Amino acid sequence: MAKAAGKSTKKKRRARPRRHDEGPIADNLPRGETSENLPPLVGPYDPPPAAADAIRRLLRPPSPEQVKAAKEMRARIDDAIGIESGLRPPPWMRTASGATRRVESKTWITCEAKRLKARDEVPAGISITDFARKLAERMRAAAETDHSIRPVGWKHIKNNLQRWGLWPISAIR
């Protein structure tokens, strides 16, 4: 009789289920003893009791007092770093919860244009296109360090400069 293609003729064997007290450990026990009578195993990789207690203390969740103290410490550090480095957001960017919100493009561009004019960094005969490109370039650079700023393109800025009262340069107050 011909063998069917792709099918095995070998009979599949099932493993015999072991009784509760059978197994590699139980094989070496004296007759009548079960693995339940053995002392608990302590392997070479188990930590000593003192180390295990220290690990348990570290993994225990912090108490409410510890959480409060950590938050106060973090706030003091953030305030100190923000004050010294100038990275703390200005008051108009802070919300009631203290989280930083996104700065509107119009607001950032208006402030930057006023600052540029006050510092005389805008040449007298600059075109509206060059002024828009300069603002867009500065906005892109600022957005790399301050993620609350979402940069816009120079064409958007050019199209809105007159509407925002930033063109001509003499109109900036």
Secondary structure as the mmCIF struct_conf table of DSSP 4:
data_model
#
loop_
_struct_conf.conf_type_id
_struct_conf.id
_struct_conf.beg_label_comp_id
_struct_conf.beg_label_asym_id
_struct_conf.beg_label_seq_id
_struct_conf.end_label_comp_id
_struct_conf.end_label_asym_id
_struct_conf.end_label_seq_id
HELX_LH_PP_P HELX_LH_PP_P1 ALA A 2 ALA A 4
TURN_TY1_P TURN_TY1_P1 ALA A 5 GLY A 6
BEND BEND1 LYS A 10 LYS A 10
HELX_LH_PP_P HELX_LH_PP_P2 LYS A 11 ARG A 19
TURN_TY1_P TURN_TY1_P2 HIS A 20 ASP A 21
BEND BEND2 GLY A 23 GLY A 23
TURN_TY1_P TURN_TY1_P3 PRO A 24 ILE A 25
HELX_RH_3T_P HELX_RH_3T_P1 ALA A 26 ASN A 28
BEND BEND3 LEU A 29 LEU A 29
HELX_LH_PP_P HELX_LH_PP_P3 PRO A 30 PRO A 30
TURN_TY1_P TURN_TY1_P4 ARG A 31 GLY A 32
HELX_RH_3T_P HELX_RH_3T_P2 SER A 35 ASN A 37
BEND BEND4 LEU A 38 LEU A 38
HELX_LH_PP_P HELX_LH_PP_P4 PRO A 39 LEU A 41
TURN_TY1_P TURN_TY1_P5 PRO A 44 TYR A 45
BEND BEND5 ASP A 46 ASP A 46
HELX_LH_PP_P HELX_LH_PP_P5 PRO A 47 PRO A 48
HELX_RH_AL_P HELX_RH_AL_P1 PRO A 49 LEU A 59
BEND BEND6 ARG A 60 ARG A 60
HELX_LH_PP_P HELX_LH_PP_P6 PRO A 61 SER A 63
HELX_RH_AL_P HELX_RH_AL_P2 PRO A 64 SER A 85
BEND BEND7 GLY A 86 GLY A 86
BEND BEND8 ARG A 88 ARG A 88
HELX_LH_PP_P HELX_LH_PP_P7 PRO A 89 PRO A 90
HELX_RH_3T_P HELX_RH_3T_P3 PRO A 91 MET A 93
STRN STRN1 ARG A 94 ARG A 94
TURN_TY1_P TURN_TY1_P6 ALA A 96 SER A 97
BEND BEND9 GLY A 98 GLY A 98
STRN STRN2 THR A 100 THR A 100
HELX_LH_PP_P HELX_LH_PP_P8 ARG A 102 ARG A 102
STRN STRN3 VAL A 103 VAL A 103
HELX_LH_PP_P HELX_LH_PP_P9 GLU A 104 GLU A 104
HELX_RH_AL_P HELX_RH_AL_P3 SER A 105 ALA A 118
TURN_TY1_P TURN_TY1_P7 ARG A 119 ASP A 120
BEND BEND10 VAL A 122 VAL A 122
TURN_TY1_P TURN_TY1_P8 ALA A 124 GLY A 125
HELX_RH_AL_P HELX_RH_AL_P4 ILE A 128 THR A 145
TURN_TY1_P TURN_TY1_P9 HIS A 147 SER A 148
STRN STRN4 ILE A 149 ILE A 149
HELX_RH_AL_P HELX_RH_AL_P5 TRP A 154 ASN A 160
TURN_TY1_P TURN_TY1_P10 LEU A 161 GLY A 165
BEND BEND11 PRO A 168 PRO A 168
HELX_RH_3T_P HELX_RH_3T_P4 ILE A 169 ALA A 171
#
